[in-house]
Amino acid sequence: MVDYTEHFLEDGDVIEMNLMGTAKVKKYLAGGGQGQVYLVDYNGRDMALKWYGPGGMGVNPQKFYDNIEHNVEKGAPSGEFLWPKDISKWRNGTFGYVMELIPPEYKEVSEYMLKKATFSSFLPAVGACLRIANAFRILHDKGYSYQDINMGNFAIDPKRGRVLICDCDNVAPVDTVTGVIGTPRFMAPEVVTGKTMPNSLTDRFSMAVLFFMLLFRTHPLEGKRYLSARGMTAELEMLSYGTDPLFVMDPDDSSNGPDRNLTPNIYCFWDPIPGYVREIFLQAFSQKGLKMPNARPSENAWMQALARFRSDIVQCSCGNDIFLKDIKNCICDGCGKKIPIPYVLSLDSYPIPGVPGRVIYRCQFGTGNPETAIEPIATVLSNTEDPTQVGIINREEKIWNVITPSNKVVKIQKEGVVPMKAGLQIDTSAGTIRMEDNTAS
Ligand SMILES: [Zn+2]
């Protein structure tokens, strides 16, 4: 990695592009290890241009160029990827590519870790993890691996949990060696020890680390054993992330357990999170998951846990997020108030609280096509004029059949509302939602 002191391009430079026209440099934006990013006018649109410095193109610059050119042709796997849109022609032994600009409301994961950015609640944080899992499911299904998941490569909108996955220039078809091995603390143990190069199973490890950090603001392998060491040595690094990794919450070995002062969030949130979320982290960071890449939870398994987790987060009027344990008796652990949940929505596999803020995704009815898995089927909202009136909105193109307790069928169009009423059954394109009374003991 080199940090460049000079700007490679001047304002006003006109770069010839491969697919279409030119990119005219407007302003230098940022620098990094591989190159620099500029604001450009790409055929009349403001976009970002990443321009490589000497040594920024790996050991084989032509191969690096060909891979990006191929990715431009194939197009983005999903809307989350800030994908190369066009590549420049070679210029003085180097080149660049254009991509969309990151909107200013999006913040890097590293900013969340440093508390320079905060999520408005757990809902967008979990929603962001869900989108990331889905994006990687699609990417891996298409035969690519990302190879360098780390805190700097994800920009997330703190209110809505929308995600942009940056630095897609290292994305390559599985079994292509790009020369990239990843970023310390995020590389899978078998990459750290040099046994393998990054692939889709090492991506799964790095993704689980990212999720753990987003939800607990601490690293899953940095417990007492790591924190009590005086200064980081190469040996300790190899031990902690490579040869002998140990999860901070390992149920059988507490020698790398959490530290109450240095990693307080894990104390606050590990026990309250739903059991099925603890389970998937335990699977990802068990000795088996750490040492046997095939034993790691799949992207789809993550999506199932995360979509359900998002449904199980209820917000109290005091501002606290509650992770639902008992749907009959939801008590805020912040202010002690009981949160009313008058209706439950029963999906085929589990019930969720029928309170505002719920989004029911297609994947909550079972594994489906990854392209539509996180499409919202329905959302629960309260009436803006009378917040006690709560209803379910049809978010899909399909007209719903709503069956009343007396077996009448009512048709509900897209954006139409079904008011909460016990005994109603909604037939969506993905499955059935049943509204049930939750007040009877
Ligand atoms: Zn409260």
Residues whose N, C-alpha, C, O or C-beta is under 5 A from the ligand:
A	BS01	ZN	C316 C318 N320 C332 G334 C335 G336 K337
